[in-house]
Amino acid sequence: MEGNTLFLGFPVDRLFEEELNKINPDLVKYYIKKESNDYLIDTQHQEMRFFGKNLDKIATVDEVNQLGENIYSILKKIVPDFPYMEVSLYLFPTPHVS
């Protein structure tokens, strides 16, 4: 069945990309993949790159906030000293096939 799902993601800008390039690539690959996994998905939206997670169901504001905290927590394991709280997460629809 095809449809849309929502994606909550951290925008990967030049500054974050530079920090990411300093990290062991195996660590990055462990936490960030192109497809759905237990950690973060690497995706593109409107010519921007994002690391985040899908919301596969109707979610409350509290659940979205909790998911955001989880995204930041995982990112901090990869690049601990980045000022994440200065960067807002984006919520947008993505195609979903189940």
Sequence and secondary structure as in RCSB ss.txt:
>XXXX:A:sequence
MEGNTLFLGFPVDRLFEEELNKINPDLVKYYIKKESNDYLIDTQHQEMRFFGKNLDKIATVDEVNQLGENIYSIL
KKIVPDFPYMEVSLYLFPTPHVS
>XXXX:A:secstr
 EEEEEEEEEE  HHHHHHHTTS HHHHHHHEESS  SSEEEEEETTEEEEEEEE S   HHHHHHHHHHHHHHH
HHHSTTS GGGS  EEEEEEEE 
